[in-house]
Amino acid sequence: MSRPFVRLELWILRHLEALFGTLRDLLRRPLASLMTATVIGIALALPTGLYLLLGNLQRIATGWDATPRISLFLHQEVTDEQATRLAASLRGRTGAATVQLITKEEALAEFTNYSGFGDALKALDQNPLPAVLVVQPQSSDPQAAEVLLDKLKSLPEVEQAQLDMAWLKRLHAVMAVGQQAVLVLAGLLGAAVLLVIGNTIRLTIQNRRDEVVVLKLIGGSDAFIRRPFLYTGLWYGLLGGSLALALVHGSIYLLAEPIDRLAILYSSAFRLSGPDTIASLTVLGSGIGLGWVGAWLAVGRHLREIEPS
């Protein structure tokens, strides 16, 4: 067996020994380890839950008729036959998904039913309302809808064009704010996880101060001394990430039934969705990464303060 292979095998064995040795140390004090992991789990579960909430809200918004509509109010002299031909020509245009024609008579009947001015309209000699074309763009993107609006308002038959998208802009703005809020919260809670793990590793180093001193006296390298503390942070991060996923799945389980009942009342097939495989791996990876980094920062600082006298 070649010497490089032996060195690699010894390196792997030492890391495995440190990995499972630190796990045994955590299991010897289960209550303290569980409390620390629970704090980490709650900190990771909060941004994860908000991220899933935004995802479910986006699914609900997609299920709605979220595409904006363009209302084209035609000139009064445009007849219903001309409006019908215009609607047929617009249906073949790029960017228009559907075109609905509201004739003058239909507009008058709708206005009479909903305005309460039916008696006043009867006194008029002719119908004052124009025909209206309601165009639904193919894209729900506000900018694409505005481009289509500019094209349609230049038609000679169109007197006024109106884009009903204020609520859609508000929805996009709320979603954008929510995404930024999740990122900010994740950053703040990630910093809190680093502090929790750093403080836990600091206490562990202080409790094992004499052991660290002895290792330094017999020539133990900083990497060798640092290794078990780094794996301790890794285990805390992994346990915290696992608890975060458990909390998220538990919350979804408790909310699933009442949300299903609410969806049935609105004749919707919506179902609350939980974290997928990628999201779950991201939570676990974030926990492990924060645990490792927090332990690294704490060990690097406090090991320098411990020197044999």
C-alpha positions in Angstrom: 0.0 0.0 0.0 1.5 3.4 -1.0 2.2 6.0 1.6 -0.2 8.7 0.1 -3.0 6.2 0.4 -2.1 5.4 4.0 -2.1 9.1 4.8 -5.5 9.5 3.2 -6.9 6.6 5.1 -5.6 7.9 8.4 -6.9 11.4 7.6 -10.4 9.9 6.9 -10.3 7.8 10.1 -9.4 10.8 12.2 -12.2 12.8 10.8 -14.7 10.0 11.3 -13.4 9.5 14.9 -14.0 13.3 15.5 -17.4 13.2 13.8 -18.9 10.4 15.8 -17.0 11.3 19.0 -18.6 14.7 19.1 -22.0 13.1 18.4 -21.5 10.8 21.5 -20.6 13.9 23.5 -23.8 15.6 22.5 -25.8 12.5 23.3 -24.3 12.4 26.8 -26.0 15.7 27.6 -29.3 15.3 25.6 -31.3 18.1 27.3 -28.7 20.9 26.8 -28.1 19.7 23.2 -31.8 19.6 22.4 -32.3 23.1 23.8 -29.6 24.5 21.7 -30.8 22.6 18.6 -34.3 23.8 19.2 -33.3 27.5 19.3 -31.5 26.9 16.0 -34.5 25.1 14.6 -36.9 27.9 15.4 -34.5 30.4 13.9 -34.4 28.4 10.7 -38.1 27.5 10.6 -39.3 31.2 10.6 -37.8 32.2 7.2 -38.5 28.8 5.8 -42.2 29.1 6.8 -42.5 32.6 5.3 -40.8 31.4 2.1 -43.4 28.6 1.8 -46.2 31.1 2.6 -45.1 33.3 -0.3 -44.9 30.3 -2.6 -48.5 29.3 -1.7 -49.7 32.8 -2.1 -48.2 32.9 -5.6 -49.9 29.6 -6.4 -53.2 31.1 -5.3 -52.6 34.3 -7.4 -51.8 32.1 -10.4 -55.1 30.3 -9.9 -56.9 33.5 -10.1 -57.6 35.3 -13.4 -54.4 37.3 -12.8 -54.0 38.6 -16.4 -54.9 42.3 -16.7 -57.6 43.4 -19.1 -57.6 46.2 -21.6 -60.9 47.9 -22.2 -61.2 49.6 -25.6 -64.1 52.2 -25.7 -65.0 52.7 -29.3 -66.2 55.9 -30.9 -69.9 56.5 -30.7 -70.3 56.3 -34.5 -68.8 52.8 -34.7 -71.6 50.3 -35.3 -71.9 46.9 -33.7 -71.1 45.3 -37.0 -67.9 47.3 -37.3 -67.0 46.5 -33.7 -67.5 42.8 -34.5 -65.1 42.9 -37.5 -62.6 44.8 -35.3 -62.8 42.2 -32.6 -62.2 39.4 -35.1 -59.1 41.2 -36.5 -57.7 41.7 -33.0 -58.1 38.0 -32.1 -55.5 37.2 -34.7 -53.0 39.8 -33.3 -49.9 38.8 -31.4 -50.2 39.6 -27.7 -54.0 39.3 -27.4 -55.3 36.0 -25.9 -59.0 36.7 -26.0 -61.2 39.6 -27.2 -64.7 40.0 -25.9 -67.2 42.3 -27.6 -69.8 44.2 -25.4 -72.3 45.8 -27.8 -74.0 49.1 -27.2 -77.2 47.3 -26.1 -75.3 45.0 -23.7 -73.4 48.0 -22.3 -76.7 49.9 -21.8 -78.4 46.9 -20.1 -75.4 46.4 -17.8 -75.3 50.0 -16.9 -79.0 50.1 -16.2 -78.8 47.1 -13.9 -75.9 48.3 -11.8 -76.1 52.1 -11.9 -79.7 52.7 -10.7 -80.2 55.3 -13.4 -82.5 53.2 -15.6 -85.4 55.6 -15.5 -83.2 58.5 -16.5 -81.7 56.6 -19.4 -85.2 56.0 -20.8 -85.7 59.7 -21.3 -82.8 59.8 -23.8 -83.4 59.6 -27.5 -80.5 57.3 -28.2 -78.1 55.0 -26.5 -75.2 57.2 -25.2 -72.9 54.3 -24.5 -70.3 53.0 -27.0 -69.4 49.5 -27.8 -66.5 48.1 -25.8 -63.9 45.5 -26.6 -62.3 43.7 -23.6 -58.9 42.4 -24.6 -57.1 39.9 -22.4 -53.3 39.9 -23.0 -51.4 36.7 -23.4 -48.9 37.7 -20.7 -49.6 38.8 -17.2 -46.5 40.9 -17.1 -47.5 44.6 -16.5 -44.9 45.9 -19.0 -46.1 43.6 -21.8 -49.6 44.7 -21.1 -48.7 48.4 -21.4 -46.9 47.7 -24.7 -50.1 46.1 -26.0 -52.1 49.0 -24.7 -50.0 51.5 -26.6 -50.6 49.6 -29.8 -54.4 49.3 -29.3 -55.1 52.9 -28.4 -53.7 54.0 -31.7 -56.5 52.2 -33.6 -58.8 54.7 -35.4 -62.0 53.1 -34.0 -60.8 53.5 -30.4 -61.7 56.6 -28.6 -60.3 55.6 -25.2 -58.2 52.7 -23.9 -58.0 51.7 -20.3 -55.7 49.1 -18.7 -57.1 47.5 -15.5 -53.9 46.5 -13.8 -53.6 48.6 -10.6 -54.4 45.7 -8.4 -51.9 43.5 -10.3 -49.2 46.0 -9.8 -50.1 46.1 -6.1 -49.9 42.3 -6.0 -46.5 42.2 -7.6 -45.3 44.9 -5.2 -46.6 43.0 -2.2 -44.9 39.8 -3.4 -41.6 41.7 -4.0 -41.7 43.2 -0.5 -42.4 39.8 1.0 -39.5 38.3 -0.8 -37.2 41.0 0.4 -38.6 40.6 3.9 -37.8 36.9 3.9 -34.2 37.6 2.8 -33.8 40.2 5.5 -35.3 37.9 8.2 -33.2 35.0 7.0 -30.1 37.1 7.3 -30.9 38.3 10.8 -31.8 34.9 12.0 -28.8 33.4 10.3 -26.6 35.9 12.3 -28.5 34.8 15.5 -27.7 31.1 14.7 -24.0 32.0 14.4 -24.1 33.8 17.7 -25.9 30.8 19.4 -23.5 28.3 18.0 -20.5 30.5 18.7 -21.5 31.0 22.3 -22.1 27.2 22.7 -18.7 26.4 21.3 -17.1 29.0 23.5 -18.6 27.4 26.6 -17.5 24.0 25.3 -13.9 25.3 24.8 -13.9 26.7 28.3 -15.1 23.4 29.8 -12.3 21.6 28.0 -9.6 24.2 28.6 -7.3 21.9 30.4 -7.6 19.3 27.6 -6.7 22.0 25.1 -3.7 23.1 27.1 -2.4 19.5 27.3 -2.9 19.0 23.6 -0.9 22.1 22.9 1.9 21.0 25.3 2.4 17.7 23.5 2.5 19.4 20.1 -1.1 19.1 18.9 -1.7 21.2 15.9 -4.4 23.9 15.7 -6.2 21.9 13.0 -6.3 18.8 15.2 -7.6 20.7 18.3 -10.1 22.6 16.2 -11.6 19.5 14.5 -13.9 18.2 17.2 -15.3 21.7 17.9 -16.1 22.2 14.2 -17.9 18.9 14.1 -19.8 19.9 17.2 -21.1 23.0 15.3 -21.9 20.8 12.3 -24.1 18.5 14.4 -25.8 21.4 16.0 -26.6 22.8 12.6 -27.8 19.5 11.3 -30.0 18.9 14.3 -31.3 22.5 14.1 -32.1 22.1 10.4 -33.9 18.8 11.0 -36.0 20.4 13.8 -36.8 23.3 11.5 -38.2 20.9 8.9 -40.1 19.1 11.6 -41.7 22.4 12.8 -42.6 23.4 9.2 -44.2 20.1 8.4 -46.0 20.1 11.7 -47.4 23.5 11.0 -48.5 22.5 7.5 -50.2 19.4 9.0 -52.2 21.5 11.5 -53.2 24.1 8.8 -53.9 21.7 6.0 -57.4 20.6 7.1 -58.9 24.1 7.8 -57.4 25.5 4.5 -58.9 22.5 2.6 -62.3 23.3 4.1 -61.9 27.0 3.1 -60.9 26.1 -0.4 -63.9 23.9 -0.8 -66.2 26.8 0.2 -64.6 28.8 -2.7 -64.8 25.8 -5.1 -61.1 25.7 -5.4 -58.7 22.7 -5.7 -56.0 24.6 -3.8 -53.9 22.5 -1.4 -51.3 23.8 1.0 -47.9 22.6 -0.2 -44.8 22.0 2.0 -41.1 22.2 1.3 -39.9 20.1 -1.7 -36.7 18.2 -1.8 -34.6 21.2 -2.9 -36.0 23.4 -0.2 -35.5 20.7 2.5 -31.9 20.2 1.4 -31.4 23.9 1.4 -32.6 24.1 5.0 -30.4 21.3 6.1 -27.4 22.7 4.2 -28.0 26.1 5.7 -28.0 24.7 9.2 -24.9 22.7 8.6 -23.1 25.6 7.0 -24.1 28.1 9.8 -23.0 25.5 12.4 -19.7 25.0 10.8 -19.0 28.7 10.3 -20.2 29.7 13.8 -17.9 27.0 15.3 -15.0 28.1 13.1 -15.3 31.7 14.2 -15.6 30.8 17.9 -12.7 28.3 17.8 -10.4 30.6 15.9 -10.9 33.4 18.5 -10.9 31.5 21.7 -8.1 28.9 21.0 -5.7 31.8 20.5 -6.5 32.9 24.1 -5.5 29.5 25.5 -1.8 29.0 25.7 0.3 26.8 28.1 1.8 28.8 30.9 
